[in-house]
């Protein structure tokens, strides 16, 4: 009667469950519905009257299922009901989210790379100016200056360099006068 009742409650294709299996205490199948029932995990744990078990499995087509198994008693006979619910849509959603995450990560990585390059060019530009002024003065162009705006340590070094170049020009001027 119980298997007949399950057959009436879960017409083919009308159930939210992908598969159902009802077995008695000896493990004999009383009722089965759905193609996914062939893939039920037998070692998904042992349910009792107060605890259910849950497991995940995959069928040959790659669809993912949640398997829930529980026991209940009818007329002092223990029966086990195992149900499978198709959760493939969750896996598909997770896959789409991972692809979106990887895309966002790649774009952020590119943007951060460009920003790091621009910041490094901005921070090293005063050193390049100082280097060019050093080469020019060493080549005899005593009027060359680094012209680095002060405000940080590199600016202070640039100002000191310009002061040194001015001092060299004054010293050369006084040597020629004497």
C-alpha positions as a Markdown table, in Angstrom:
| # | Residue | x | y | z |
|---|---|---|---|---|
| 1 | Unk | 0.0 | 0.0 | 0.0 |
| 2 | Unk | 2.9 | 2.4 | 0.8 |
| 3 | Unk | 4.5 | 1.9 | -2.6 |
| 4 | Unk | 1.1 | 2.4 | -4.2 |
| 5 | Unk | 0.7 | 5.6 | -2.3 |
| 6 | Unk | 4.1 | 6.8 | -3.3 |
| 7 | Unk | 3.3 | 6.0 | -6.9 |
| 8 | Unk | 0.2 | 8.2 | -6.7 |
| 9 | Unk | 2.0 | 11.0 | -4.9 |
| 10 | Unk | 4.9 | 11.2 | -7.3 |
| 11 | Unk | 3.6 | 10.8 | -10.9 |
| 12 | Unk | 6.3 | 10.5 | -13.5 |
| 13 | Unk | 7.7 | 13.9 | -14.3 |
| 14 | Unk | 5.4 | 15.7 | -11.8 |
| 15 | Unk | 7.7 | 15.4 | -8.8 |
| 16 | Unk | 10.3 | 17.9 | -7.6 |
| 17 | Unk | 12.5 | 14.9 | -6.9 |
| 18 | Unk | 14.6 | 13.3 | -9.6 |
| 19 | Unk | 14.4 | 9.8 | -8.1 |
| 20 | Unk | 12.8 | 8.0 | -5.1 |
| 21 | Unk | 13.4 | 4.6 | -3.7 |
| 22 | Unk | 11.5 | 2.9 | -0.9 |
| 23 | Unk | 13.1 | -0.2 | 0.7 |
| 24 | Unk | 12.1 | -2.4 | 3.7 |
| 25 | Unk | 14.2 | -3.4 | 6.6 |
| 26 | Unk | 15.7 | -6.3 | 4.7 |
| 27 | Unk | 16.7 | -4.0 | 1.8 |
| 28 | Unk | 14.1 | -5.2 | -0.6 |
| 29 | Unk | 13.0 | -2.5 | -3.0 |
| 30 | Unk | 9.3 | -1.7 | -2.6 |
| 31 | Unk | 9.1 | 1.3 | -4.9 |
| 32 | Unk | 11.5 | 3.1 | -7.3 |
| 33 | Unk | 10.9 | 6.1 | -9.5 |
| 34 | Unk | 13.4 | 8.1 | -11.7 |
| 35 | Unk | 16.5 | 7.3 | -13.7 |
| 36 | Unk | 18.8 | 8.7 | -11.1 |
| 37 | Unk | 17.8 | 6.0 | -8.6 |
| 38 | Unk | 20.4 | 3.7 | -10.4 |
| 39 | Unk | 23.2 | 6.0 | -9.1 |
| 40 | Unk | 22.1 | 6.2 | -5.4 |
| 41 | Unk | 25.1 | 5.8 | -3.1 |
| 42 | Unk | 24.7 | 2.8 | -0.9 |
| 43 | Unk | 27.4 | 3.9 | 1.6 |
| 44 | Unk | 26.0 | 7.3 | 2.3 |
| 45 | Unk | 25.6 | 6.6 | 6.0 |
| 46 | Unk | 23.1 | 4.7 | 8.1 |
| 47 | Unk | 19.9 | 6.6 | 8.9 |
| 48 | Unk | 17.9 | 5.8 | 11.9 |
| 49 | Unk | 14.5 | 6.9 | 13.2 |
| 50 | Unk | 16.0 | 10.3 | 14.5 |
| 51 | Unk | 18.7 | 11.0 | 11.9 |
| 52 | Unk | 18.7 | 11.3 | 8.1 |
| 53 | Unk | 21.8 | 11.2 | 5.9 |
| 54 | Unk | 22.7 | 13.4 | 3.0 |
| 55 | Unk | 25.2 | 12.8 | 0.2 |
| 56 | Unk | 26.0 | 14.0 | -3.2 |
| 57 | Unk | 26.4 | 11.9 | -6.4 |
| 58 | Unk | 26.7 | 12.4 | -10.1 |
| 59 | Unk | 25.1 | 10.3 | -12.9 |
| 60 | Unk | 26.6 | 9.2 | -16.1 |
| 61 | Unk | 25.4 | 12.3 | -17.9 |
| 62 | Unk | 27.3 | 14.5 | -15.4 |
| 63 | Unk | 24.3 | 15.8 | -13.6 |
| 64 | Unk | 24.7 | 16.4 | -9.9 |
| 65 | Unk | 22.3 | 15.2 | -7.2 |
| 66 | Unk | 21.6 | 15.6 | -3.5 |
| 67 | Unk | 20.7 | 12.3 | -2.0 |
| 68 | Unk | 18.7 | 12.3 | 1.3 |
| 69 | Unk | 17.9 | 9.0 | 3.1 |
| 70 | Unk | 15.7 | 8.6 | 6.1 |
| 71 | Unk | 13.9 | 5.9 | 8.0 |
| 72 | Unk | 10.4 | 5.7 | 9.2 |
| 73 | Unk | 8.2 | 3.0 | 10.7 |
| 74 | Unk | 4.8 | 1.8 | 9.5 |
| 75 | Unk | 3.0 | -0.9 | 11.4 |
| 76 | Unk | 6.2 | -1.7 | 13.4 |
| 77 | Unk | 8.1 | -2.2 | 10.1 |
| 78 | Unk | 11.1 | 0.0 | 9.4 |
| 79 | Unk | 11.3 | 1.4 | 5.9 |
| 80 | Unk | 13.9 | 3.5 | 4.2 |
| 81 | Unk | 13.1 | 6.3 | 1.8 |
| 82 | Unk | 15.9 | 7.6 | -0.4 |
| 83 | Unk | 15.3 | 10.7 | -2.5 |
| 84 | Unk | 17.5 | 12.5 | -5.0 |
| 85 | Unk | 17.1 | 16.1 | -6.0 |
| 86 | Unk | 18.8 | 17.5 | -9.1 |
| 87 | Unk | 21.2 | 20.3 | -8.1 |
| 88 | Unk | 23.0 | 20.6 | -11.4 |
| 89 | Unk | 21.8 | 24.2 | -11.7 |
| 90 | Unk | 23.7 | 25.1 | -8.6 |
| 91 | Unk | 26.9 | 23.7 | -10.1 |
| 92 | Unk | 26.2 | 25.6 | -13.4 |
| 93 | Unk | 25.7 | 28.8 | -11.4 |
| 94 | Unk | 28.9 | 28.3 | -9.5 |
| 95 | Unk | 30.8 | 27.7 | -12.8 |
| 96 | Unk | 29.4 | 30.9 | -14.3 |
| 97 | Unk | 30.3 | 32.8 | -11.1 |
| 98 | Unk | 33.9 | 31.4 | -11.2 |
| 99 | Unk | 34.2 | 32.5 | -14.9 |
| 100 | Unk | 33.0 | 36.0 | -14.0 |
| 101 | Unk | 35.4 | 36.0 | -11.0 |
| 102 | Unk | 38.4 | 35.1 | -13.2 |
| 103 | Unk | 37.4 | 37.7 | -15.7 |
| 104 | Unk | 37.2 | 40.4 | -13.1 |
| 105 | Unk | 40.4 | 39.2 | -11.6 |
| 106 | Unk | 42.2 | 39.4 | -14.9 |
| 107 | Unk | 40.9 | 43.0 | -15.6 |
| 108 | Unk | 41.9 | 44.1 | -12.1 |
| 109 | Unk | 45.3 | 42.5 | -12.5 |
| 110 | Unk | 45.8 | 44.4 | -15.8 |
| 111 | Unk | 44.6 | 47.7 | -14.3 |
| 112 | Unk | 46.8 | 47.3 | -11.2 |
| 113 | Unk | 49.8 | 46.5 | -13.5 |
| 114 | Unk | 49.2 | 49.7 | -15.5 |
| 115 | Unk | 48.8 | 51.7 | -12.3 |
| 116 | Unk | 52.0 | 50.3 | -10.8 |
| 117 | Unk | 53.9 | 51.2 | -14.0 |
| 118 | Unk | 52.5 | 54.7 | -14.0 |
| 119 | Unk | 53.4 | 55.2 | -10.3 |
| 120 | Unk | 56.9 | 53.9 | -10.8 |
| 121 | Unk | 57.5 | 56.2 | -13.7 |
| 122 | Unk | 56.2 | 59.2 | -11.7 |
| 123 | Unk | 58.4 | 58.3 | -8.7 |
| 124 | Unk | 61.5 | 57.7 | -10.7 |
| 125 | Unk | 61.2 | 60.7 | -13.0 |
| 126 | Unk | 63.1 | 63.0 | -10.6 |
| 127 | Unk | 66.0 | 60.5 | -10.4 |
| 128 | Unk | 66.2 | 60.5 | -14.2 |
| 129 | Unk | 66.3 | 64.3 | -14.2 |
| 130 | Unk | 69.0 | 64.3 | -11.6 |
| 131 | Unk | 71.0 | 61.7 | -13.7 |
| 132 | Unk | 70.7 | 63.8 | -16.9 |
| 133 | Unk | 71.9 | 66.9 | -15.0 |
| 134 | Unk | 74.9 | 65.0 | -13.6 |
| 135 | Unk | 75.9 | 63.8 | -17.0 |
| 136 | Unk | 75.5 | 67.3 | -18.4 |
| 137 | Unk | 77.6 | 68.9 | -15.7 |
| 138 | Unk | 80.3 | 66.2 | -16.0 |
| 139 | Unk | 80.4 | 66.9 | -19.7 |
| 140 | Unk | 81.1 | 70.6 | -19.0 |
| 141 | Unk | 77.7 | 72.2 | -19.1 |
| 142 | Unk | 77.9 | 74.0 | -15.8 |
| 143 | Unk | 74.7 | 75.9 | -16.4 |
| 144 | Unk | 72.6 | 72.7 | -16.3 |
| 145 | Unk | 70.3 | 72.2 | -13.3 |
| 146 | Unk | 68.1 | 69.3 | -12.2 |
| 147 | Unk | 65.2 | 71.6 | -11.4 |
| 148 | Unk | 63.4 | 69.0 | -9.2 |
| 149 | Unk | 60.6 | 70.5 | -7.1 |
| 150 | Unk | 61.3 | 70.0 | -3.4 |
| 151 | Unk | 58.8 | 68.3 | -1.2 |
| 152 | Unk | 60.3 | 64.9 | -0.6 |
| 153 | Unk | 63.8 | 63.4 | -0.1 |
| 154 | Unk | 64.5 | 63.3 | -3.8 |
| 155 | Unk | 63.5 | 66.9 | -4.2 |
| 156 | Unk | 65.8 | 67.8 | -1.4 |
| 157 | Unk | 68.7 | 65.9 | -3.1 |
| 158 | Unk | 67.8 | 67.8 | -6.3 |
| 159 | Unk | 67.9 | 71.1 | -4.6 |
| 160 | Unk | 71.3 | 70.2 | -3.0 |
| 161 | Unk | 72.6 | 69.2 | -6.4 |
| 162 | Unk | 71.5 | 72.5 | -7.9 |
| 163 | Unk | 73.2 | 74.3 | -5.0 |
| 164 | Unk | 76.3 | 72.3 | -5.6 |
| 165 | Unk | 76.3 | 73.2 | -9.3 |
| 166 | Unk | 75.9 | 76.9 | -8.5 |
| 167 | Unk | 78.8 | 76.7 | -6.0 |
| 168 | Unk | 81.0 | 75.0 | -8.7 |
| 169 | Unk | 80.1 | 77.8 | -11.2 |
| 170 | Unk | 81.0 | 80.5 | -8.6 |
| 171 | Unk | 84.2 | 78.7 | -7.7 |
| 172 | Unk | 85.2 | 78.5 | -11.4 |
| 173 | Unk | 84.3 | 82.1 | -11.9 |
| 174 | Unk | 86.5 | 83.2 | -8.9 |
| 175 | Unk | 89.4 | 81.0 | -10.1 |
| 176 | Unk | 89.3 | 82.7 | -13.5 |
| 177 | Unk | 89.3 | 86.1 | -11.9 |
| 178 | Unk | 92.3 | 85.4 | -9.8 |
